[in-house]
Amino acid sequence: MGWARRPASDMPQMAQRTLRDARGRTWVGSVSSGTDRGGEQHAEVIFVCRDQPGELKRVARLDVPPAEADDAWRAMDEAGLREVFGRSEPA
């Protein structure tokens, strides 16, 4: 069984989206290829708090292949963005 590199066109481009949580903090979310087991099969969003850099980063899984993650992340409405942030966990 050989290892094959995914084409560069399939790599997420780190599109950033911004949202404010219930405590008024501003978070910036960037899409990335997955890091957990099976990471080649899904993408993740990494959230960083802009207002409090010491705040733990948060991560949420997107159940889409990395090749489709950019388009899905950019097309996601505000409710979808909040849903992804709501299920994120400390990294």
Chimera marker file (.cmm) of the C-alpha trace (Angstrom):
<marker_set name="trace">
<marker id="1" x="0.000" y="0.000" z="0.000" r="1" g="1" b="0" radius="0.5"/>
<marker id="2" x="1.565" y="3.283" z="-1.098" r="1" g="1" b="0" radius="0.5"/>
<marker id="3" x="1.222" y="6.719" z="0.366" r="1" g="1" b="0" radius="0.5"/>
<marker id="4" x="0.027" y="9.426" z="-2.020" r="1" g="1" b="0" radius="0.5"/>
<marker id="5" x="0.053" y="13.155" z="-1.457" r="1" g="1" b="0" radius="0.5"/>
<marker id="6" x="-3.248" y="14.930" z="-1.909" r="1" g="1" b="0" radius="0.5"/>
<marker id="7" x="-3.193" y="17.430" z="-4.829" r="1" g="1" b="0" radius="0.5"/>
<marker id="8" x="-2.496" y="21.045" z="-3.822" r="1" g="1" b="0" radius="0.5"/>
<marker id="9" x="-5.889" y="22.033" z="-5.267" r="1" g="1" b="0" radius="0.5"/>
<marker id="10" x="-7.538" y="19.851" z="-2.571" r="1" g="1" b="0" radius="0.5"/>
<marker id="11" x="-5.858" y="21.716" z="0.296" r="1" g="1" b="0" radius="0.5"/>
<marker id="12" x="-8.042" y="24.240" z="2.138" r="1" g="1" b="0" radius="0.5"/>
<marker id="13" x="-6.962" y="27.848" z="1.605" r="1" g="1" b="0" radius="0.5"/>
<marker id="14" x="-7.441" y="29.037" z="5.230" r="1" g="1" b="0" radius="0.5"/>
<marker id="15" x="-10.432" y="31.285" z="4.559" r="1" g="1" b="0" radius="0.5"/>
<marker id="16" x="-11.174" y="33.297" z="7.706" r="1" g="1" b="0" radius="0.5"/>
<marker id="17" x="-14.594" y="34.099" z="9.199" r="1" g="1" b="0" radius="0.5"/>
<marker id="18" x="-15.273" y="36.279" z="12.229" r="1" g="1" b="0" radius="0.5"/>
<marker id="19" x="-17.973" y="35.998" z="14.898" r="1" g="1" b="0" radius="0.5"/>
<marker id="20" x="-18.737" y="37.350" z="18.366" r="1" g="1" b="0" radius="0.5"/>
<marker id="21" x="-19.612" y="34.931" z="21.158" r="1" g="1" b="0" radius="0.5"/>
<marker id="22" x="-22.191" y="35.440" z="23.914" r="1" g="1" b="0" radius="0.5"/>
<marker id="23" x="-19.531" y="37.033" z="26.140" r="1" g="1" b="0" radius="0.5"/>
<marker id="24" x="-18.712" y="39.637" z="23.469" r="1" g="1" b="0" radius="0.5"/>
<marker id="25" x="-15.350" y="38.173" z="22.475" r="1" g="1" b="0" radius="0.5"/>
<marker id="26" x="-14.350" y="38.213" z="18.808" r="1" g="1" b="0" radius="0.5"/>
<marker id="27" x="-13.262" y="34.874" z="17.345" r="1" g="1" b="0" radius="0.5"/>
<marker id="28" x="-11.628" y="34.267" z="13.971" r="1" g="1" b="0" radius="0.5"/>
<marker id="29" x="-12.189" y="30.847" z="12.429" r="1" g="1" b="0" radius="0.5"/>
<marker id="30" x="-9.926" y="29.346" z="9.768" r="1" g="1" b="0" radius="0.5"/>
<marker id="31" x="-10.567" y="26.135" z="7.900" r="1" g="1" b="0" radius="0.5"/>
<marker id="32" x="-7.796" y="23.537" z="7.805" r="1" g="1" b="0" radius="0.5"/>
<marker id="33" x="-7.363" y="19.910" z="6.826" r="1" g="1" b="0" radius="0.5"/>
<marker id="34" x="-8.149" y="17.490" z="9.623" r="1" g="1" b="0" radius="0.5"/>
<marker id="35" x="-5.604" y="16.465" z="12.234" r="1" g="1" b="0" radius="0.5"/>
<marker id="36" x="-7.344" y="13.553" z="13.970" r="1" g="1" b="0" radius="0.5"/>
<marker id="37" x="-7.454" y="9.971" z="12.776" r="1" g="1" b="0" radius="0.5"/>
<marker id="38" x="-9.048" y="10.038" z="9.319" r="1" g="1" b="0" radius="0.5"/>
<marker id="39" x="-8.009" y="13.674" z="8.898" r="1" g="1" b="0" radius="0.5"/>
<marker id="40" x="-7.687" y="13.198" z="5.174" r="1" g="1" b="0" radius="0.5"/>
<marker id="41" x="-11.451" y="12.624" z="5.063" r="1" g="1" b="0" radius="0.5"/>
<marker id="42" x="-12.645" y="15.820" z="6.726" r="1" g="1" b="0" radius="0.5"/>
<marker id="43" x="-11.641" y="19.384" z="7.476" r="1" g="1" b="0" radius="0.5"/>
<marker id="44" x="-11.510" y="21.289" z="10.745" r="1" g="1" b="0" radius="0.5"/>
<marker id="45" x="-12.079" y="24.877" z="11.786" r="1" g="1" b="0" radius="0.5"/>
<marker id="46" x="-9.638" y="26.432" z="14.226" r="1" g="1" b="0" radius="0.5"/>
<marker id="47" x="-11.007" y="29.385" z="16.200" r="1" g="1" b="0" radius="0.5"/>
<marker id="48" x="-8.660" y="31.950" z="17.768" r="1" g="1" b="0" radius="0.5"/>
<marker id="49" x="-9.872" y="34.676" z="20.141" r="1" g="1" b="0" radius="0.5"/>
<marker id="50" x="-8.779" y="38.054" z="18.793" r="1" g="1" b="0" radius="0.5"/>
<marker id="51" x="-9.670" y="40.018" z="21.944" r="1" g="1" b="0" radius="0.5"/>
<marker id="52" x="-7.917" y="37.732" z="24.433" r="1" g="1" b="0" radius="0.5"/>
<marker id="53" x="-4.919" y="36.015" z="22.814" r="1" g="1" b="0" radius="0.5"/>
<marker id="54" x="-4.367" y="33.939" z="25.965" r="1" g="1" b="0" radius="0.5"/>
<marker id="55" x="-7.776" y="32.268" z="25.520" r="1" g="1" b="0" radius="0.5"/>
<marker id="56" x="-7.495" y="28.620" z="24.461" r="1" g="1" b="0" radius="0.5"/>
<marker id="57" x="-7.941" y="28.024" z="20.763" r="1" g="1" b="0" radius="0.5"/>
<marker id="58" x="-11.008" y="26.015" z="19.826" r="1" g="1" b="0" radius="0.5"/>
<marker id="59" x="-11.402" y="23.380" z="17.127" r="1" g="1" b="0" radius="0.5"/>
<marker id="60" x="-14.471" y="21.922" z="15.404" r="1" g="1" b="0" radius="0.5"/>
<marker id="61" x="-14.746" y="19.245" z="12.755" r="1" g="1" b="0" radius="0.5"/>
<marker id="62" x="-16.433" y="19.980" z="9.426" r="1" g="1" b="0" radius="0.5"/>
<marker id="63" x="-17.899" y="16.826" z="7.952" r="1" g="1" b="0" radius="0.5"/>
<marker id="64" x="-16.791" y="17.656" z="4.435" r="1" g="1" b="0" radius="0.5"/>
<marker id="65" x="-13.691" y="16.507" z="2.556" r="1" g="1" b="0" radius="0.5"/>
<marker id="66" x="-10.803" y="19.000" z="2.599" r="1" g="1" b="0" radius="0.5"/>
<marker id="67" x="-11.275" y="19.586" z="-1.144" r="1" g="1" b="0" radius="0.5"/>
<marker id="68" x="-14.774" y="20.982" z="-0.487" r="1" g="1" b="0" radius="0.5"/>
<marker id="69" x="-14.076" y="22.734" z="2.830" r="1" g="1" b="0" radius="0.5"/>
<marker id="70" x="-13.211" y="26.175" z="1.441" r="1" g="1" b="0" radius="0.5"/>
<marker id="71" x="-16.410" y="26.469" z="-0.550" r="1" g="1" b="0" radius="0.5"/>
<marker id="72" x="-18.549" y="25.104" z="2.303" r="1" g="1" b="0" radius="0.5"/>
<marker id="73" x="-16.912" y="27.470" z="4.828" r="1" g="1" b="0" radius="0.5"/>
<marker id="74" x="-17.314" y="30.543" z="2.607" r="1" g="1" b="0" radius="0.5"/>
<marker id="75" x="-20.921" y="29.682" z="1.734" r="1" g="1" b="0" radius="0.5"/>
<marker id="76" x="-21.940" y="28.951" z="5.338" r="1" g="1" b="0" radius="0.5"/>
<marker id="77" x="-24.515" y="31.385" z="6.720" r="1" g="1" b="0" radius="0.5"/>
<marker id="78" x="-24.247" y="33.072" z="10.132" r="1" g="1" b="0" radius="0.5"/>
<marker id="79" x="-26.375" y="30.384" z="11.799" r="1" g="1" b="0" radius="0.5"/>
<marker id="80" x="-24.121" y="27.654" z="10.420" r="1" g="1" b="0" radius="0.5"/>
<marker id="81" x="-21.036" y="29.517" z="11.580" r="1" g="1" b="0" radius="0.5"/>
<marker id="82" x="-22.469" y="29.818" z="15.103" r="1" g="1" b="0" radius="0.5"/>
<marker id="83" x="-23.435" y="26.116" z="15.080" r="1" g="1" b="0" radius="0.5"/>
<marker id="84" x="-19.862" y="25.115" z="14.206" r="1" g="1" b="0" radius="0.5"/>
<marker id="85" x="-18.483" y="27.412" z="16.922" r="1" g="1" b="0" radius="0.5"/>
<marker id="86" x="-21.030" y="26.062" z="19.410" r="1" g="1" b="0" radius="0.5"/>
<marker id="87" x="-19.771" y="22.505" z="19.000" r="1" g="1" b="0" radius="0.5"/>
<marker id="88" x="-16.103" y="23.462" z="19.008" r="1" g="1" b="0" radius="0.5"/>
<marker id="89" x="-13.874" y="22.174" z="21.796" r="1" g="1" b="0" radius="0.5"/>
<marker id="90" x="-10.749" y="23.608" z="23.418" r="1" g="1" b="0" radius="0.5"/>
<marker id="91" x="-7.687" y="22.635" z="21.391" r="1" g="1" b="0" radius="0.5"/>
<link id1="1" id2="2" r="1" g="1" b="0" radius="0.2"/>
<link id1="2" id2="3" r="1" g="1" b="0" radius="0.2"/>
<link id1="3" id2="4" r="1" g="1" b="0" radius="0.2"/>
<link id1="4" id2="5" r="1" g="1" b="0" radius="0.2"/>
<link id1="5" id2="6" r="1" g="1" b="0" radius="0.2"/>
<link id1="6" id2="7" r="1" g="1" b="0" radius="0.2"/>
<link id1="7" id2="8" r="1" g="1" b="0" radius="0.2"/>
<link id1="8" id2="9" r="1" g="1" b="0" radius="0.2"/>
<link id1="9" id2="10" r="1" g="1" b="0" radius="0.2"/>
<link id1="10" id2="11" r="1" g="1" b="0" radius="0.2"/>
<link id1="11" id2="12" r="1" g="1" b="0" radius="0.2"/>
<link id1="12" id2="13" r="1" g="1" b="0" radius="0.2"/>
<link id1="13" id2="14" r="1" g="1" b="0" radius="0.2"/>
<link id1="14" id2="15" r="1" g="1" b="0" radius="0.2"/>
<link id1="15" id2="16" r="1" g="1" b="0" radius="0.2"/>
<link id1="16" id2="17" r="1" g="1" b="0" radius="0.2"/>
<link id1="17" id2="18" r="1" g="1" b="0" radius="0.2"/>
<link id1="18" id2="19" r="1" g="1" b="0" radius="0.2"/>
<link id1="19" id2="20" r="1" g="1" b="0" radius="0.2"/>
<link id1="20" id2="21" r="1" g="1" b="0" radius="0.2"/>
<link id1="21" id2="22" r="1" g="1" b="0" radius="0.2"/>
<link id1="22" id2="23" r="1" g="1" b="0" radius="0.2"/>
<link id1="23" id2="24" r="1" g="1" b="0" radius="0.2"/>
<link id1="24" id2="25" r="1" g="1" b="0" radius="0.2"/>
<link id1="25" id2="26" r="1" g="1" b="0" radius="0.2"/>
<link id1="26" id2="27" r="1" g="1" b="0" radius="0.2"/>
<link id1="27" id2="28" r="1" g="1" b="0" radius="0.2"/>
<link id1="28" id2="29" r="1" g="1" b="0" radius="0.2"/>
<link id1="29" id2="30" r="1" g="1" b="0" radius="0.2"/>
<link id1="30" id2="31" r="1" g="1" b="0" radius="0.2"/>
<link id1="31" id2="32" r="1" g="1" b="0" radius="0.2"/>
<link id1="32" id2="33" r="1" g="1" b="0" radius="0.2"/>
<link id1="33" id2="34" r="1" g="1" b="0" radius="0.2"/>
<link id1="34" id2="35" r="1" g="1" b="0" radius="0.2"/>
<link id1="35" id2="36" r="1" g="1" b="0" radius="0.2"/>
<link id1="36" id2="37" r="1" g="1" b="0" radius="0.2"/>
<link id1="37" id2="38" r="1" g="1" b="0" radius="0.2"/>
<link id1="38" id2="39" r="1" g="1" b="0" radius="0.2"/>
<link id1="39" id2="40" r="1" g="1" b="0" radius="0.2"/>
<link id1="40" id2="41" r="1" g="1" b="0" radius="0.2"/>
<link id1="41" id2="42" r="1" g="1" b="0" radius="0.2"/>
<link id1="42" id2="43" r="1" g="1" b="0" radius="0.2"/>
<link id1="43" id2="44" r="1" g="1" b="0" radius="0.2"/>
<link id1="44" id2="45" r="1" g="1" b="0" radius="0.2"/>
<link id1="45" id2="46" r="1" g="1" b="0" radius="0.2"/>
<link id1="46" id2="47" r="1" g="1" b="0" radius="0.2"/>
<link id1="47" id2="48" r="1" g="1" b="0" radius="0.2"/>
<link id1="48" id2="49" r="1" g="1" b="0" radius="0.2"/>
<link id1="49" id2="50" r="1" g="1" b="0" radius="0.2"/>
<link id1="50" id2="51" r="1" g="1" b="0" radius="0.2"/>
<link id1="51" id2="52" r="1" g="1" b="0" radius="0.2"/>
<link id1="52" id2="53" r="1" g="1" b="0" radius="0.2"/>
<link id1="53" id2="54" r="1" g="1" b="0" radius="0.2"/>
<link id1="54" id2="55" r="1" g="1" b="0" radius="0.2"/>
<link id1="55" id2="56" r="1" g="1" b="0" radius="0.2"/>
<link id1="56" id2="57" r="1" g="1" b="0" radius="0.2"/>
<link id1="57" id2="58" r="1" g="1" b="0" radius="0.2"/>
<link id1="58" id2="59" r="1" g="1" b="0" radius="0.2"/>
<link id1="59" id2="60" r="1" g="1" b="0" radius="0.2"/>
<link id1="60" id2="61" r="1" g="1" b="0" radius="0.2"/>
<link id1="61" id2="62" r="1" g="1" b="0" radius="0.2"/>
<link id1="62" id2="63" r="1" g="1" b="0" radius="0.2"/>
<link id1="63" id2="64" r="1" g="1" b="0" radius="0.2"/>
<link id1="64" id2="65" r="1" g="1" b="0" radius="0.2"/>
<link id1="65" id2="66" r="1" g="1" b="0" radius="0.2"/>
<link id1="66" id2="67" r="1" g="1" b="0" radius="0.2"/>
<link id1="67" id2="68" r="1" g="1" b="0" radius="0.2"/>
<link id1="68" id2="69" r="1" g="1" b="0" radius="0.2"/>
<link id1="69" id2="70" r="1" g="1" b="0" radius="0.2"/>
<link id1="70" id2="71" r="1" g="1" b="0" radius="0.2"/>
<link id1="71" id2="72" r="1" g="1" b="0" radius="0.2"/>
<link id1="72" id2="73" r="1" g="1" b="0" radius="0.2"/>
<link id1="73" id2="74" r="1" g="1" b="0" radius="0.2"/>
<link id1="74" id2="75" r="1" g="1" b="0" radius="0.2"/>
<link id1="75" id2="76" r="1" g="1" b="0" radius="0.2"/>
<link id1="76" id2="77" r="1" g="1" b="0" radius="0.2"/>
<link id1="77" id2="78" r="1" g="1" b="0" radius="0.2"/>
<link id1="78" id2="79" r="1" g="1" b="0" radius="0.2"/>
<link id1="79" id2="80" r="1" g="1" b="0" radius="0.2"/>
<link id1="80" id2="81" r="1" g="1" b="0" radius="0.2"/>
<link id1="81" id2="82" r="1" g="1" b="0" radius="0.2"/>
<link id1="82" id2="83" r="1" g="1" b="0" radius="0.2"/>
<link id1="83" id2="84" r="1" g="1" b="0" radius="0.2"/>
<link id1="84" id2="85" r="1" g="1" b="0" radius="0.2"/>
<link id1="85" id2="86" r="1" g="1" b="0" radius="0.2"/>
<link id1="86" id2="87" r="1" g="1" b="0" radius="0.2"/>
<link id1="87" id2="88" r="1" g="1" b="0" radius="0.2"/>
<link id1="88" id2="89" r="1" g="1" b="0" radius="0.2"/>
<link id1="89" id2="90" r="1" g="1" b="0" radius="0.2"/>
<link id1="90" id2="91" r="1" g="1" b="0" radius="0.2"/>
</marker_set>
